Amino acid sequence: MRPRNTSRPLGFHPGQHYRTVSEALILDMCHVAGWACERGESSPGMAITCEALECWIGMGLEFRPGADGARYFDPVEVLNFMKLAGLDGRQAFWTEHVVGTARRLVRTLESEDPRKFTVELRRKFNTRSVAAGTALRLRMPLPLTSDHLGNLEVRPHAVETNGIGTDVAVSRGRLEVRAQASDSDEMTIGATAMFTAVPRDPGREQPRSDLGAPDSRYLRQRDGLVVVSTRIATLANSLAGPGDDQLVAVRAFWNYCLDEFFQGAVHYDQIDIEAPGDWLLDSGWGDCQLVAAVFASMCRARGIPARILGGFYLYKARPTEHFWAEAWIDGQGWTPFDFGCWELSRGGRDTEWRDHFFGRLDARLTNQCFPFEFTGAIGVKIPAAWQVVQSTEPDGASVALLDVAGPLVYRDFVSVVD
């Protein structure tokens, strides 16, 4: 198995302008992936993480030296280099620690019973570039109720705005705060969400609402990242073969995505948005959202309704942001397919884990269901080029979206309390 374009072994065009994330943040990002149950620089895992980073540098991982002698990295480059080194057998941090941690986290939610959760959610916005007095409409996604997430109660947090009045509204899948920018450089909104999440399992009787006819718009040939290009349609037809057996088709698409794509991180500013699936076929690397989109595109090419969902894994030690796909299977309803199995199975190699989330999911916080239920404009400008870095927080984790030049755009904090 190898990327389709061997001139880009990490799936993207590297550049110094991407290497803007501090070494401390990079180490924290790797540490939370490999040692989610350990906290702080004093933990034994941090020493191993530091050794791994030095090993990757010795193997060719690049960085940008700062004027102060510090080292700055591209998180996409680091993640993909780590995984490629593990797959090639050159360095074992990913295979031993990251994959092992992911498997242990999955085991913590192994239950077919509904489970009650209390989750703290916050989003911190960088408002430094917004003049004081400017009207703001800030948004943050909230859990979406469904047959698999119910009994939802949302308690918005107070918003600190230096005495300036705010308007806080909770709607389906969204917290929206209208306020005026102050002299502060940042503004934080948040909520406590309490709900019951139900695992998805093929053996469980499906709710009746899951068995109704799907919206025909889930067959659209162009829908955000879901694009049925000529190449994708040709590939889907060749994989599915003759006949119209839906399960045969989705199994073929599943196997192809696990066998042919490395799953790490991508620079979205390099993707051809007109044909993102074609870009993935050429690069050989995709993240969870892009691979789910290509899977959905292949399904639609064969007349199978499909969509992308987003939210969080509800693992208390590491509540990670994530995307997965669902396809409509007649008689079964919306059926989930989570390509996190690529990492769980060490790149599709371990049969025990390869199909763990084929047609099933553990309890999840779903907060977006594309293309009809999503957060929309968040209230601050998203730059053309950006980075995402996950790091540890007391009792939780944070996911920061950074301008590729360095400044924070916004940071999401999530903590699974119960």
N, C-alpha and C positions, 0 to 999 in steps of 0.2 A: 504494500500500500504506500502511495506517495502522492504529493500534490501533483495535479495535472501539469502545471507549469513549473518545471524544475529550476527555471531561472529565478523563481520567486519562492524559495523553499518555505518561507514563513507566511506566504499568502498575500503579501502586500509589498509596496515599494517603500523601503525604509528611508528615513531622513532625519537630520539633526533637529529639525523644527518640531518633531514629535517627542524628542528626548528632553522633557521638561519636568518630569515628576521626580521628586527628591528620593534619594536612596532610602531614607527612613520610611516613606510611604510605600515604596516598592517592597521593602522587607516585611512591613506589616501586611500588605496584600498577600504575599506568599505565605506568611506565617499563619494568617487566618484560614487559608486554603488547606494547609498541611497540618495545622495544630489547633483546630477550632476550639478544643476544650481547654487550651492553655492560654493564659493571658500574660502580657507584659514582657519586657525585654529580659527579665531574669529567668524566664521559663527555659527548661532544657531545649525545647524545640527551637527557640530563637537562635541559639548557637548553631544548630544544624542548618537552619534557614540561611544564616550568614555564610556558612561554608558552601552551601549550594550556590548562592549568588556568585561567590568568588570563582567557583568551579565553572559556571556558565560563562563568566567573563573570560576565563582562561581558554574556553572552547570557542570563543568568537563572539559572544554577546557584546554588543557595542553600547557605549554610553557617551554622554557629552560632559566633558569636564567644565565645571563652573570657575568663575574668576577667583572664588574663594577656595578652590581645590576640591570642592564637593563634587559628587557624581550625580548626574541626572539621566533618567531612563525613560524609555517608551514602554508603558505597561503592556501594550499589545505585543510588542517585540519580546518582552520578558516572558509573558504567559505562553506564547507560541514556542519560543525557544525552549522553555522548560518542558513542554509536552513533547516536542520533537526529540529532545535529548533522552527523554524517558522511553519513547517508542523505539528509538534507535539503540537503546541499551547503553548509552554513553554515560548517563547520570541518573540515579534512581530516586531523586526527591519526588518527582511526580508519581511514579508507579508505587512507591512505598508509602509515602506520606499523604499526598493529595488524594489519590484514588482510595487509599485505605480509610482516610477520614470521611470521604464522601459515602463510602459503604456503611460506615458506622452510623453516620447521621441518618441514612435511609432506614436502617434497622430500628432507630428510636421511634419511628412512627408506624411500625408494622402492626396494624390493627384494622380489622374490618368494621369496627364500631364507630359511630359518630363520636366526635370528640369536641369538647368545649375549649375555646381559646380566648385569651385576652391579649391583645397586641397593641403596643404603643407605636404610633406612627408620627413622625415629624418631618417637615421639609424646611430647610434653611435656604433662603434666597440671598444672593449677593445683589444688593440694591445700590452699590457704590456709584454706579453710573447714572442713577435716576435722581433728578433734581427734587429737592424737598418740595412737598406740596403736589407733586404729580400723582394723579389718580392711578392706583394699582388694582389689578384683579388677579390675585394669586390663586393657583389651583394645585391640589394634591389628590392623587387617586385614593379611593376608599374601597373596601371589599364590595364585590358585586353579589347580591343574593341570587341564588339559583336552587335547583334541587339538591345541590351538593354543598351549599353554604347558606345556612339559615339562622333564624333567631338572632338577627343582627341588631346590635345596639351601638350607636356611635355617640360619643361624648366629646365634642370639640374642646380644645384647650383654649385658654385665654391667650389673646394675641397682644404682645407687647409692642406698642407703637408710639411710645413717648407722649401719651396723653391724647393722641389723635384718634378720633372715633373710627370704628370699623364695623363692617357688616359681614357676619359669618353665616354661611348657608351650607346645609348638607343636602345633597341630592343623590340620586342613584349613581354610585360609583365615583362620587366626587365631593371634595371639600373645597369651597370657594370662599375667599376672603377679599372683600373690597375695602380698601383703605387708601390713605394718602402717604406717600413716601415722606420720611422724616430725615433728620440729619444723621441717623444711624446708617452704618454701612451694610446692615443685614436685617432681615425680617424672617421670623420663624412662625409657621402655622403647624397645627397638629391635631391629633385626636386619639382617643382610646377607643378601640373597636373590640366588641365582644360578640362572638358568633360560634356556631356549631359547624364544623367541617366534616364532610362525609367522604371517606375514600371511594375511589372509583375502581370497581372490580368487575371483570366479565361475568363472574358467577353471581353477582348481586342483581336482583330484579330491578330493572330500570324504571324510574318514575314515568308516569304516563306522558307528562309534558315533554319528555325526551324522545318520545316516539311519534310525535306529530310531524307533519311534512316540514322540512327545513325551508327557510326563506330562499327563493330562487337567486337572490343576489349573492349567495355563497358560491355561485357558479360563475361569477363575473371573471372575465379573462384578464382584467387589469384592475388591481385593488391594492394600492400601496405597494408593499414588497412582494405581494402575490401577483406575479406576471406570467401568463402562459405564452411565452415566446415560441417561435417556431422550433427552436432547439429543445426547449422543455417539452413541448408537445410530442416531438419525434421521439425523445428519450422515453417519455411516459408510455407511449404506444409500444415501443420495442421491449420495455421491461414487463408490461402487463400482458403482452401477447394477445392472441385472439380471445374472443368471449368477453363477457361482461361481469365476471365474478369479482365483486368488490374486495373481498378479503384476499384473493389472490393478488390483485393489483396493489393494495396497500402493503401487503407483505413484501412484494418486490420493491416498492419504493422505499420501505423501511430498510431493507437489506442494502440497497444501493447507497442510501445516505450514510449508513454506518460504515460501509466498506470503502467508499470512495472519497469521503470528506474528512479532513482533520477538523476537529471542533475546538476552537480556542476563542480568539478575539479578532476583531476586524476594525479597520479605519473606515468609517462610513463615508467620509469625504472622497474616498478612492473608488467607491462602488458606482457602477453605471446604474443609476436609478431607473433608467428606461428598461433595463433588462438585468435586474439583480441576480436572477437565477443563472443567466449566462455568465455573469461575472464569477459566481461561485464555481461553476463548471470549469472555468479557466484557472482560477486561483487555487482551488483545492482546499481552501480554508473558509470556515464560516463560524459564526457564533450561534447560540441557541435560537435566536430570533430568525436569522437568515436561513438556517437549515430547516426550521419549521416552515418558513415561507416557501422554500423550494418544494418541500414535501406537499404542502397545500396546493402549490401550482401544478404539480404532477397529478394530484387527485382531481383537480378541476379539469385538467386536460382530458381525463377519462370520464367526465360527467359525474364525478363524486363530489358533493358539496364539502367544502373544507374551510377552516378558519384558524387564526392564531389567537392564543390566549396568553396573558401575562399576569404576573403577580409575584408571590414570594413562597419559597419553601418555608415551612413552619418548623424548622429544626431550631430548637431553643439556642443551641450553641453557635449556630450559623444560619440565620434566616436570610438566605440569599435571594436576590432578585432573579427572575427567570421567565423564559417564554417556552411554550410548547404548542403542539398542533392538535386539532380535533378533525376527524373526518366522519361524515354521516354514513353509517352502515345500516342498510335496510333491516328492520327487525331488532336492531341494537340501539339505534339512535346515535347521538354524538359520542364518538369513541376516541379516547385520548391517545396520543403518541408523543412521548417525551424523549427527545434525543440526548438528554442527560445520560442515557444508557451508554453513549460512546465513551464517556469518561469512566463510568462505573465498570465497564467491561474492558478497560485499558485499550481503547481504540477498537472495540468490537471483537477482541480476541478471546475473552473469557465467556464461555457459553452460559455460565450460571447467572451472569448479570446482563448479558446482551439484550434480552427481551424483558427485563424486569418491569419496564414501563411501556410495554407494547400492549395497548388496550386497557391499561389500568394506571391509576395514580394514587399516591398517598394523599392525606389531607393537605389542601393548599389554600392559600389566600389568593383568590383570583380578583384582580382589580381592573382588568381590561380584556375586552373580547372584540377583536378587530373583525370587520371594519366599522361596527356600529356602536360599540360602547368603549370609549376611551377618554382620556383626560382632556385632550385638546390643548390649546395654547396655555402654557403654565403661568404666564405673566411676566416673564423676563426673556430676553432674547437668547436663543440658542445659537452659538457661533457655527460657522460652516465646518470647522474642524474642532473636534473635542475628544477628550479622554474620559474613561470611566475607571474609577479605582475604588475597590471595596477595602475597608479597613475595620479594625476592632473598635468598639466603644464599650464603656462600662455597661454590662448587662445587655449587650446587643451588638449590632453591626451598622456601619454606615456605607452608603454608596454615593460617591461624589462624582458629579459631572463637572469636568474642568475644561476650560478653554485650552486649546492645544498650546497657547502661549503661556499658560500657567494659572491664571486666576480662576477661582471657584465660580461656577454658574449657579449650581444649587447642590445641596447635600440632603439625601434621604437617610433618616435614622429609623430603624425598626428593632423592636424588642418583643420577643414572645415571653409574656409574663407568666401565663399559666397554660 
